[in-house]
Amino acid sequence: MEQLFTIRETAKLLTLKESTIYRWVFDGKIKPVRVGSRAVRVPESEILRIREAGEKA
């Protein structure tokens, strides 16, 4: 099973601000996984995809 990261953890791993990660989720740049009705997690594959693409805000 793929590891899931919180928005805060994702921001640290990508050395970005949490607000940037939230914006990317809202804009569809990151495809999150919903856990329950409100919680959002980012799959490891999305983090790797962003790192490989070298995306920045």
Secondary structure as GFF3:
##gff-version 3
##sequence-region A 1 57
A	DSSP	beta_strand	4	5	.	.	.	ID=ss1
A	DSSP	alpha_helix	7	14	.	.	.	ID=ss2
A	DSSP	alpha_helix	18	27	.	.	.	ID=ss3
A	DSSP	beta_strand	33	35	.	.	.	ID=ss4
A	DSSP	beta_strand	39	43	.	.	.	ID=ss5
A	DSSP	alpha_helix	44	53	.	.	.	ID=ss6
###
